[in-house]
Amino acid sequence: MSSPAIQAALSQMQSMATQAGSDAAKGQQLTASVGQGGFASELQNSIERINQLKQASDAKLEAFQAGDPNVALNDVMVDMQKASVAFEMGVQVRNRLVTAYKDIMNMQV
């Protein structure tokens, strides 16, 4: 190999190493932010968000039924669908967690 080719390969390797170092630092920051709260707190936050969507949907529905002119039917329907989709997602996550728990409990030691 010629000297310019070696220099080009070396500079390319150095730039890749620098990029890998910055990616590793980003990964450590992400792990630190997730690691602080943990899985249980993230699960609790998700359940709270689902509950907030349901409560907002119910409040908007009651306002529409009461005849509030500031609440449109399409807004009520969209909020109800958001709450429904969020609830279904929560049910699916719960089902997956139960299945994973059962699989772990059935493992042989």
Backbone torsions as a table, in degrees:
resi	resn	phi	psi	omega
1	MET	NA	146.0	179.1
2	SER	-82.8	163.6	-178.1
3	SER	-62.0	-42.9	177.9
4	PRO	-63.9	-35.2	179.1
5	ALA	-67.8	-39.4	177.8
6	ILE	-64.9	-43.2	179.3
7	GLN	-63.2	-39.6	179.8
8	ALA	-65.9	-43.4	178.9
9	ALA	-64.5	-41.4	179.2
10	LEU	-64.1	-43.8	179.4
11	SER	-66.7	-35.4	177.3
12	GLN	-66.0	-40.8	178.4
13	MET	-65.9	-38.8	179.1
14	GLN	-66.3	-40.3	179.2
15	SER	-67.8	-36.1	177.1
16	MET	-67.0	-38.3	178.1
17	ALA	-66.1	-40.6	177.6
18	THR	-64.0	-42.9	178.9
19	GLN	-64.7	-41.1	178.4
20	ALA	-64.3	-37.2	177.6
21	GLY	-64.9	-40.8	178.9
22	SER	-70.7	-35.4	176.1
23	ASP	-65.8	-38.1	178.3
24	ALA	-66.0	-38.8	178.6
25	ALA	-65.4	-39.6	176.9
26	LYS	-63.9	-40.8	178.9
27	GLY	-64.1	-38.7	178.1
28	GLN	-66.9	-38.2	178.0
29	GLN	-64.2	-41.6	179.4
30	LEU	-65.5	-44.1	179.1
31	THR	-63.0	-39.4	-180.0
32	ALA	-65.6	-40.9	-178.5
33	SER	-70.7	-36.6	177.6
34	VAL	-75.1	-37.9	-177.6
35	GLY	-65.8	-26.8	-178.5
36	GLN	-67.7	-43.4	-176.8
37	GLY	-83.5	-43.5	-179.3
38	GLY	85.8	171.6	-176.4
39	PHE	-67.2	-41.8	-176.9
40	ALA	-62.0	-41.7	-179.6
41	SER	-70.2	-36.1	176.4
42	GLU	-65.6	-39.3	177.2
43	LEU	-64.4	-43.8	178.1
44	GLN	-62.1	-42.6	178.7
45	ASN	-63.1	-38.9	179.1
46	SER	-65.2	-42.6	178.4
47	ILE	-63.5	-39.7	178.2
48	GLU	-64.8	-39.6	178.2
49	ARG	-65.1	-40.6	177.0
50	ILE	-61.8	-43.5	179.0
51	ASN	-63.3	-41.0	179.2
52	GLN	-63.8	-40.1	177.2
53	LEU	-62.5	-41.9	-180.0
54	LYS	-65.2	-43.7	179.7
55	GLN	-65.2	-40.5	178.1
56	ALA	-64.4	-40.1	177.9
57	SER	-62.9	-45.6	179.5
58	ASP	-63.6	-41.0	-179.7
59	ALA	-64.4	-42.2	-180.0
60	LYS	-67.8	-37.0	177.6
61	LEU	-63.8	-44.6	179.0
62	GLU	-63.8	-39.3	178.3
63	ALA	-64.6	-40.4	178.8
64	PHE	-65.7	-41.9	179.8
65	GLN	-66.8	-29.5	178.6
66	ALA	-77.7	-8.8	176.8
67	GLY	92.2	22.0	178.2
68	ASP	-64.0	122.0	-177.7
69	PRO	-72.5	-13.3	-179.4
70	ASN	-86.2	-2.8	-177.6
71	VAL	-113.7	119.6	-179.8
72	ALA	-94.5	153.1	-179.0
73	LEU	-61.4	-40.5	-179.3
74	ASN	-63.7	-35.2	176.6
75	ASP	-65.4	-40.3	178.5
76	VAL	-63.1	-45.7	-178.4
77	MET	-64.4	-41.3	179.5
78	VAL	-64.5	-44.5	179.5
79	ASP	-64.3	-38.3	178.1
80	MET	-65.5	-38.2	178.6
81	GLN	-68.9	-38.9	176.2
82	LYS	-59.7	-45.8	-179.8
83	ALA	-64.6	-39.7	180.0
84	SER	-65.1	-45.8	179.6
85	VAL	-64.5	-41.5	178.8
86	ALA	-63.4	-41.1	178.6
87	PHE	-64.6	-44.0	178.5
88	GLU	-62.2	-38.6	176.3
89	MET	-63.2	-41.5	178.3
90	GLY	-62.8	-39.7	177.7
91	VAL	-64.9	-42.0	179.8
92	GLN	-65.7	-39.8	177.0
93	VAL	-63.4	-43.8	177.6
94	ARG	-59.1	-44.7	179.8
95	ASN	-61.7	-41.2	178.7
96	ARG	-66.2	-39.5	178.4
97	LEU	-64.3	-41.7	178.9
98	VAL	-64.6	-42.5	178.5
99	THR	-63.2	-43.1	178.6
100	ALA	-63.9	-40.7	178.5
101	TYR	-62.0	-45.1	179.3
102	LYS	-63.2	-41.0	178.6
103	ASP	-62.5	-41.8	179.6
104	ILE	-66.3	-40.7	-179.3
105	MET	-68.5	-24.6	179.8
106	ASN	-88.8	-2.2	179.4
107	MET	-69.2	143.4	176.8
108	GLN	-84.3	141.6	-178.7
109	VAL	-88.0	NA	NA
